[in-house]
Amino acid sequence: MDANFAQRRRRDLIMAFCLAVIAALVPLFVKDVYVQNIMVLTLMYAALSQSWNILSGYCGQISLGHALYFGLGAYTTALLFTKFGVLPWFGMLAGGAISALIAMALGYPCFRLRGHYFVIATIVIAEIALLLFQNWDWAGAALGIDIPVRGDSWLKFQFARSKLPYFYFALALACIAWFVTWWLEDSKWGYWWRAVKDNPDAAESLGVVVFNSKMGAAAVSAFLVAVGGSFYAQFVSYIDPESVMGFQFSLLMALPAVLGGIGTLWGPVLGAVILIPLTELTRSFVGGSGRGVDLIVYGTLIVAISLALPKGLVSVFSLFPWRKEAAR
Amino acid sequence: MTAETIIQSLASGLLMGLLYGLIAAGLALIFGLMDVVNFAHGEFLMIAMYATFFLFAFFAIDPLLAAPLVAAALFVFGAVVYLLVVRFAVRAKANAGMVQIFSTFGLAIVMRGLAQFFFTPDYRSVTHSWLGGKTVSVAGIFLPEPQLIGAMVSIAAFVALYFFINRTDFGRALEATREDAGAVALVGIDKNRVFALGWGLGAALVGLAGAIMAIFFYIYPDVGASFALIAYVTVALGGFGSVFGAFAGGIIVGLVEASTALILPPSLKSVGIYAVYLLVVFIRPRGLFGSM
């Protein structure tokens, strides 16, 4: 490993630490609940997109069905809590584990597929799960599940009055997802994934176990996304199939990474920090009319960024001289 | 469940399947030509349906007469989309696949937003037309006329497409560009022009489908989304790169959907389609007739 790369990684870690500390201090000054809500969502999407990026960005297996794992996380936590009284903390881990297992079970046949056949398979599988949940009476069918809120409690991870605990949990989740990515970037897996993304046949011939690499990426990615789903269920305290497993979630998870810079460490964070507040603000300022102006703004932004900056918003930063040197 | 109900629903499934094939034809054509999946395909269908609706509402033109007009309008629209958006997307030097997916996806969102803005989210329908609500009875089986005519239009369109691709100069240029977009420049074919015409043709096909769908389906800004996924599955099932695979794919999708509805509750009828797609690609990773 060359010195520049090691130096860059150290700098990334320090920068992440500083950003996390600054982010943690923000709520001390920003008391507005509406703004805090946007901050929670931004952090959650940063975490989700970072996790999505592991499979789709680093390993190059573009999934547009990650809503499945998000929904599984949300449903596992909510069902365990409402039906069996299992605390959400365990539900979160259970949801993550179930999602990781399902991701591998689905990966087994799906990772043989390439290109658009794979993308469509991921969409279709998430759609099947959505339809099944909509028809599964025990799990509340299309009506979904109301998670009873009985006052603030860390044990049950629910807070009726304050958004702050959710904020700090979302921040922790975003940090964990970032750190896992950072750590994997320089691990054997990280190198394998990039090799698989660039040229699976060449990678295979050089001794990379392509199939296992994909499975590993899928499991890590699904686990983290499911934890995000569990968090979301607690945060909104009401879930239904369309709102946690709908196709739009798969997209919302992918967009920050794609616009920020797919397969990069900072892309998902940057994308989420720009995209989510912008979406929420356009929605509340112009979207209230129900006339689709928010969609027009949002869609134009996606077209413009993907055409103008195919490497994502992070590529703007490489224009700075010190970054350019580090990127070399 | 009697034999009659089974035959009845398979017959309607077949008709619907031919329409699915027509909806998917443009998608398959564009993909075959330049390896780009148009993620705004459903929205192309949506504006075709709106165009049909407004021709009916303002000029009292029956959807059947409107169909060629709508197809022509969509031809222009498709070519313009290529020239304004897709042309730049295919030039991307990094992450080409992602850029194509998300630039057309962004376009889909913009189109949906514009439809909500100008046409409101209200559900609209063509309230009376020559075919709307009518059925014919063939040997005791009732067939809805709009779907029946739609199926015939679909067959006619595929036959025309076959002759067009195989027998005309433009069709040959299309095939040649598909084979090697770089080499055709040497024989004086402007690749951008062929691509623009390909997009126009693909959009015109979905325009034709939209005009017929407008007879018997509600028209609203999100209507494309419900058909887009079916169209992708149809094309992938047939195999990307094969226009006639889309024809076969459409028929299979229609029949599977109808048979699923016989067995499972109606809300689960799409599960059958998706399951068949997975089954097919797990066995044949490039679809039934895919050449890619």
Interface residues (C-beta under 8 A of the other chain):
Chain A: I62 P109 R112 L113 R114 G115 H116 Y117 V119 I120 A121 I123 V124 I125 E127 I128 L131 L132 Q134 N135 L251 L255 V258 L259 I262 G290 R291 G292 V293 D294 L295 I296 V297 Y298 G299 T300 L301 I302 V303 A304 S306 L307 P310 K311 G312
Chain B: F31 V37 V85 F88 A89 A92 K93 A94 N95 A96 G97 M98 V99 I101 F102 S103 F105 G106 L107 A108 I109 V110 M111 R112 G113 L114 A115 Q116 F117 T120 P121 P221 L229 Y232 V233 A236 F240 P265 S267 L268 S270 V271 Y274 A275 Y277 L278 V281 F282 P285 R286 G287 M292
